[in-house]
Amino acid sequence: MSMAQKLKKYVIGLVIGLLIGLPIGVNIGKEKPIFSNPFAERSLGSQIKDKAQGAISDTKKALREKLKD
């Protein structure tokens, strides 16, 4: 196999990896399911609801830890 063929396979693999990995990485960064649409915008209401639920659960954990002591 010549050097040009090896380089071509490497570049093709790199492009395919980027096309597959980039949307998955975006979904992971946005804390969404891996195979969901990375370009779909969440509504402001759902974003607020998710943040509030996270804050409530964190507060519950902190209170339970303090009450155990």
N, CA, C and O atoms as CSV, one atom per row, in Angstrom:
chain,resi,resn,atom,element,x,y,z
A,1,MET,N,N,0.853,-1.166,0.000
A,1,MET,CA,C,0.000,0.000,0.000
A,1,MET,C,C,0.905,1.238,0.000
A,1,MET,O,O,1.854,1.334,0.778
A,2,SER,N,N,0.596,2.148,-0.863
A,2,SER,CA,C,1.437,3.347,-0.954
A,2,SER,C,C,1.061,4.353,0.131
A,2,SER,O,O,0.019,4.250,0.778
A,3,MET,N,N,1.939,5.313,0.301
A,3,MET,CA,C,1.737,6.347,1.315
A,3,MET,C,C,0.484,7.170,1.016
A,3,MET,O,O,-0.221,7.566,1.944
A,4,ALA,N,N,0.198,7.429,-0.236
A,4,ALA,CA,C,-0.976,8.216,-0.621
A,4,ALA,C,C,-2.267,7.477,-0.259
A,4,ALA,O,O,-3.234,8.097,0.185
A,5,GLN,N,N,-2.281,6.165,-0.445
A,5,GLN,CA,C,-3.471,5.391,-0.101
A,5,GLN,C,C,-3.696,5.366,1.409
A,5,GLN,O,O,-4.832,5.455,1.875
A,6,LYS,N,N,-2.608,5.245,2.167
A,6,LYS,CA,C,-2.726,5.266,3.625
A,6,LYS,C,C,-3.238,6.611,4.111
A,6,LYS,O,O,-4.084,6.678,5.003
A,7,LEU,N,N,-2.722,7.677,3.522
A,7,LEU,CA,C,-3.160,9.017,3.902
A,7,LEU,C,C,-4.627,9.235,3.546
A,7,LEU,O,O,-5.369,9.856,4.307
A,8,LYS,N,N,-5.041,8.725,2.394
A,8,LYS,CA,C,-6.440,8.862,1.969
A,8,LYS,C,C,-7.370,8.145,2.951
A,8,LYS,O,O,-8.408,8.685,3.333
A,9,LYS,N,N,-6.994,6.923,3.360
A,9,LYS,CA,C,-7.816,6.179,4.323
A,9,LYS,C,C,-7.866,6.896,5.666
A,9,LYS,O,O,-8.905,6.926,6.326
A,10,TYR,N,N,-6.742,7.470,6.063
A,10,TYR,CA,C,-6.691,8.203,7.333
A,10,TYR,C,C,-7.617,9.418,7.295
A,10,TYR,O,O,-8.366,9.660,8.242
A,11,VAL,N,N,-7.567,10.173,6.212
A,11,VAL,CA,C,-8.398,11.377,6.087
A,11,VAL,C,C,-9.875,11.006,6.024
A,11,VAL,O,O,-10.709,11.666,6.642
A,12,ILE,N,N,-10.198,9.957,5.284
A,12,ILE,CA,C,-11.598,9.515,5.199
A,12,ILE,C,C,-12.094,9.075,6.573
A,12,ILE,O,O,-13.215,9.408,6.958
A,13,GLY,N,N,-11.284,8.338,7.309
A,13,GLY,CA,C,-11.664,7.920,8.663
A,13,GLY,C,C,-11.842,9.092,9.599
A,13,GLY,O,O,-12.739,9.099,10.443
A,14,LEU,N,N,-10.980,10.087,9.446
A,14,LEU,CA,C,-11.083,11.289,10.269
A,14,LEU,C,C,-12.378,12.047,9.988
A,14,LEU,O,O,-13.054,12.490,10.916
A,15,VAL,N,N,-12.720,12.194,8.717
A,15,VAL,CA,C,-13.953,12.906,8.343
A,15,VAL,C,C,-15.180,12.155,8.832
A,15,VAL,O,O,-16.105,12.765,9.369
A,16,ILE,N,N,-15.201,10.837,8.652
A,16,ILE,CA,C,-16.347,10.039,9.120
A,16,ILE,C,C,-16.457,10.126,10.642
A,16,ILE,O,O,-17.560,10.249,11.176
A,17,GLY,N,N,-15.333,10.064,11.339
A,17,GLY,CA,C,-15.349,10.177,12.798
A,17,GLY,C,C,-15.878,11.514,13.263
A,17,GLY,O,O,-16.624,11.581,14.241
A,18,LEU,N,N,-15.503,12.584,12.577
A,18,LEU,CA,C,-16.016,13.914,12.930
A,18,LEU,C,C,-17.510,14.017,12.684
A,18,LEU,O,O,-18.243,14.573,13.502
A,19,LEU,N,N,-17.963,13.481,11.553
A,19,LEU,CA,C,-19.391,13.555,11.233
A,19,LEU,C,C,-20.243,12.791,12.231
A,19,LEU,O,O,-21.376,13.181,12.512
A,20,ILE,N,N,-19.711,11.723,12.757
A,20,ILE,CA,C,-20.462,10.931,13.744
A,20,ILE,C,C,-20.255,11.475,15.154
A,20,ILE,O,O,-21.210,11.565,15.925
A,21,GLY,N,N,-19.039,11.834,15.495
A,21,GLY,CA,C,-18.705,12.220,16.863
A,21,GLY,C,C,-19.151,13.606,17.261
A,21,GLY,O,O,-19.488,13.834,18.423
A,22,LEU,N,N,-19.163,14.539,16.324
A,22,LEU,CA,C,-19.517,15.910,16.669
A,22,LEU,C,C,-20.944,16.043,17.203
A,22,LEU,O,O,-21.131,16.637,18.265
A,23,PRO,N,N,-21.964,15.511,16.504
A,23,PRO,CA,C,-23.329,15.627,17.068
A,23,PRO,C,C,-23.480,14.908,18.403
A,23,PRO,O,O,-24.201,15.376,19.283
A,24,ILE,N,N,-22.806,13.777,18.557
A,24,ILE,CA,C,-22.888,13.051,19.831
A,24,ILE,C,C,-22.252,13.885,20.937
A,24,ILE,O,O,-22.782,13.952,22.046
A,25,GLY,N,N,-21.128,14.516,20.647
A,25,GLY,CA,C,-20.470,15.360,21.639
A,25,GLY,C,C,-21.298,16.568,22.024
A,25,GLY,O,O,-21.311,16.975,23.186
A,26,VAL,N,N,-21.995,17.144,21.047
A,26,VAL,CA,C,-22.870,18.287,21.339
A,26,VAL,C,C,-23.989,17.852,22.272
A,26,VAL,O,O,-24.319,18.565,23.220
A,27,ASN,N,N,-24.576,16.684,22.013
A,27,ASN,CA,C,-25.655,16.195,22.879
A,27,ASN,C,C,-25.155,15.911,24.289
A,27,ASN,O,O,-25.855,16.191,25.262
A,28,ILE,N,N,-23.964,15.365,24.407
A,28,ILE,CA,C,-23.410,15.105,25.734
A,28,ILE,C,C,-23.189,16.427,26.466
A,28,ILE,O,O,-23.465,16.531,27.661
A,29,GLY,N,N,-22.697,17.427,25.758
A,29,GLY,CA,C,-22.462,18.732,26.373
A,29,GLY,C,C,-23.734,19.417,26.815
A,29,GLY,O,O,-23.733,20.152,27.803
A,30,LYS,N,N,-24.819,19.188,26.098
A,30,LYS,CA,C,-26.102,19.799,26.450
A,30,LYS,C,C,-26.914,18.927,27.392
A,30,LYS,O,O,-28.057,19.253,27.711
A,31,GLU,N,N,-26.329,17.817,27.839
A,31,GLU,CA,C,-26.987,16.865,28.744
A,31,GLU,C,C,-28.311,16.369,28.171
A,31,GLU,O,O,-29.334,16.354,28.856
A,32,LYS,N,N,-28.273,15.964,26.904
A,32,LYS,CA,C,-29.434,15.415,26.214
A,32,LYS,C,C,-29.130,13.971,25.852
A,32,LYS,O,O,-27.970,13.563,25.898
A,33,PRO,N,N,-30.147,13.181,25.491
A,33,PRO,CA,C,-29.877,11.818,25.035
A,33,PRO,C,C,-28.913,11.831,23.843
A,33,PRO,O,O,-28.959,12.745,23.019
A,34,ILE,N,N,-28.057,10.838,23.753
A,34,ILE,CA,C,-26.969,10.837,22.774
A,34,ILE,C,C,-27.475,10.921,21.339
A,34,ILE,O,O,-26.901,11.656,20.535
A,35,PHE,N,N,-28.523,10.199,20.998
A,35,PHE,CA,C,-28.964,10.152,19.609
A,35,PHE,C,C,-30.128,11.088,19.321
A,35,PHE,O,O,-30.832,10.892,18.331
A,36,SER,N,N,-30.352,12.093,20.151
A,36,SER,CA,C,-31.399,13.069,19.862
A,36,SER,C,C,-30.857,14.122,18.901
A,36,SER,O,O,-29.662,14.152,18.606
A,37,ASN,N,N,-31.730,14.967,18.428
A,37,ASN,CA,C,-31.342,16.013,17.478
A,37,ASN,C,C,-30.539,17.088,18.207
A,37,ASN,O,O,-31.075,17.755,19.092
A,38,PRO,N,N,-29.254,17.271,17.851
A,38,PRO,CA,C,-28.441,18.249,18.575
A,38,PRO,C,C,-28.791,19.697,18.244
A,38,PRO,O,O,-28.375,20.612,18.955
A,39,PHE,N,N,-29.548,19.910,17.179
A,39,PHE,CA,C,-29.877,21.266,16.756
A,39,PHE,C,C,-31.257,21.717,17.210
A,39,PHE,O,O,-31.636,22.864,16.973
A,40,ALA,N,N,-32.012,20.845,17.853
A,40,ALA,CA,C,-33.334,21.197,18.361
A,40,ALA,C,C,-33.169,22.076,19.593
A,40,ALA,O,O,-32.414,21.738,20.504
A,41,GLU,N,N,-33.856,23.171,19.620
A,41,GLU,CA,C,-33.795,24.092,20.755
A,41,GLU,C,C,-34.824,23.691,21.802
A,41,GLU,O,O,-35.966,23.366,21.479
A,42,ARG,N,N,-34.402,23.718,23.055
A,42,ARG,CA,C,-35.348,23.475,24.144
A,42,ARG,C,C,-36.035,24.781,24.478
A,42,ARG,O,O,-35.441,25.854,24.372
A,43,SER,N,N,-37.280,24.685,24.880
A,43,SER,CA,C,-38.009,25.893,25.237
A,43,SER,C,C,-37.487,26.448,26.553
A,43,SER,O,O,-36.894,25.727,27.356
A,44,LEU,N,N,-37.714,27.725,26.760
A,44,LEU,CA,C,-37.251,28.381,27.972
A,44,LEU,C,C,-37.911,27.765,29.204
A,44,LEU,O,O,-37.280,27.621,30.251
A,45,GLY,N,N,-39.173,27.408,29.069
A,45,GLY,CA,C,-39.887,26.798,30.189
A,45,GLY,C,C,-39.276,25.475,30.620
A,45,GLY,O,O,-39.145,25.208,31.814
A,46,SER,N,N,-38.898,24.637,29.642
A,46,SER,CA,C,-38.307,23.348,30.000
A,46,SER,C,C,-36.910,23.531,30.591
A,46,SER,O,O,-36.506,22.766,31.466
A,47,GLN,N,N,-36.174,24.528,30.126
A,47,GLN,CA,C,-34.856,24.798,30.694
A,47,GLN,C,C,-34.977,25.240,32.149
A,47,GLN,O,O,-34.215,24.786,33.002
A,48,ILE,N,N,-35.921,26.115,32.430
A,48,ILE,CA,C,-36.134,26.593,33.797
A,48,ILE,C,C,-36.582,25.455,34.697
A,48,ILE,O,O,-36.130,25.338,35.836
A,49,LYS,N,N,-37.474,24.616,34.181
A,49,LYS,CA,C,-37.971,23.485,34.961
A,49,LYS,C,C,-36.833,22.532,35.324
A,49,LYS,O,O,-36.742,22.077,36.464
A,50,ASP,N,N,-35.967,22.232,34.356
A,50,ASP,CA,C,-34.844,21.336,34.615
A,50,ASP,C,C,-33.895,21.922,35.660
A,50,ASP,O,O,-33.439,21.207,36.553
A,51,LYS,N,N,-33.596,23.209,35.555
A,51,LYS,CA,C,-32.696,23.850,36.520
A,51,LYS,C,C,-33.312,23.867,37.913
A,51,LYS,O,O,-32.620,23.640,38.905
A,52,ALA,N,N,-34.620,24.137,37.986
A,52,ALA,CA,C,-35.294,24.176,39.283
A,52,ALA,C,C,-35.304,22.795,39.933
A,52,ALA,O,O,-35.083,22.675,41.138
A,53,GLN,N,N,-35.558,21.755,39.142
A,53,GLN,CA,C,-35.557,20.406,39.697
A,53,GLN,C,C,-34.177,20.022,40.211
A,53,GLN,O,O,-34.054,19.369,41.247
A,54,GLY,N,N,-33.142,20.427,39.489
A,54,GLY,CA,C,-31.784,20.155,39.948
A,54,GLY,C,C,-31.473,20.862,41.247
A,54,GLY,O,O,-30.854,20.287,42.143
A,55,ALA,N,N,-31.908,22.123,41.353
A,55,ALA,CA,C,-31.669,22.888,42.573
A,55,ALA,C,C,-32.426,22.286,43.752
A,55,ALA,O,O,-31.901,22.235,44.865
A,56,ILE,N,N,-33.645,21.832,43.518
A,56,ILE,CA,C,-34.445,21.229,44.586
A,56,ILE,C,C,-33.788,19.942,45.081
A,56,ILE,O,O,-33.700,19.709,46.287
A,57,SER,N,N,-33.331,19.112,44.153
A,57,SER,CA,C,-32.720,17.854,44.576
A,57,SER,C,C,-31.406,18.102,45.326
A,57,SER,O,O,-31.098,17.393,46.284
A,58,ASP,N,N,-30.631,19.104,44.893
A,58,ASP,CA,C,-29.401,19.440,45.607
A,58,ASP,C,C,-29.699,19.951,47.015
A,58,ASP,O,O,-28.990,19.626,47.967
A,59,THR,N,N,-30.743,20.744,47.134
A,59,THR,CA,C,-31.134,21.268,48.442
A,59,THR,C,C,-31.588,20.142,49.362
A,59,THR,O,O,-31.252,20.133,50.547
A,60,LYS,N,N,-32.350,19.193,48.823
A,60,LYS,CA,C,-32.800,18.052,49.620
A,60,LYS,C,C,-31.616,17.253,50.144
A,60,LYS,O,O,-31.587,16.868,51.313
A,61,LYS,N,N,-30.644,17.006,49.281
A,61,LYS,CA,C,-29.462,16.250,49.699
A,61,LYS,C,C,-28.709,16.977,50.801
A,61,LYS,O,O,-28.282,16.360,51.777
A,62,ALA,N,N,-28.547,18.275,50.651
A,62,ALA,CA,C,-27.811,19.053,51.648
A,62,ALA,C,C,-28.555,19.048,52.981
A,62,ALA,O,O,-27.931,18.909,54.033
A,63,LEU,N,N,-29.867,19.197,52.952
A,63,LEU,CA,C,-30.649,19.180,54.183
A,63,LEU,C,C,-30.572,17.826,54.875
A,63,LEU,O,O,-30.427,17.757,56.096
A,64,ARG,N,N,-30.670,16.736,54.091
A,64,ARG,CA,C,-30.604,15.409,54.696
A,64,ARG,C,C,-29.251,15.158,55.344
A,64,ARG,O,O,-29.169,14.547,56.409
A,65,GLU,N,N,-28.194,15.630,54.700
A,65,GLU,CA,C,-26.864,15.461,55.282
A,65,GLU,C,C,-26.709,16.245,56.582
A,65,GLU,O,O,-26.103,15.754,57.536
A,66,LYS,N,N,-27.246,17.446,56.623
A,66,LYS,CA,C,-27.163,18.281,57.838
A,66,LYS,C,C,-27.998,17.688,58.954
A,66,LYS,O,O,-27.603,17.729,60.119
A,67,LEU,N,N,-29.157,17.134,58.604
A,67,LEU,CA,C,-30.030,16.569,59.629
A,67,LEU,C,C,-29.486,15.270,60.197
A,67,LEU,O,O,-29.803,14.919,61.333
A,68,LYS,N,N,-28.670,14.544,59.431
A,68,LYS,CA,C,-28.061,13.310,59.936
A,68,LYS,C,C,-27.058,13.614,61.029
A,68,LYS,O,O,-26.914,12.833,61.970
A,69,ASP,N,N,-26.366,14.727,60.922
A,69,ASP,CA,C,-25.332,15.086,61.901
A,69,ASP,C,C,-25.910,15.479,63.194
A,69,ASP,O,O,-25.174,15.810,64.124
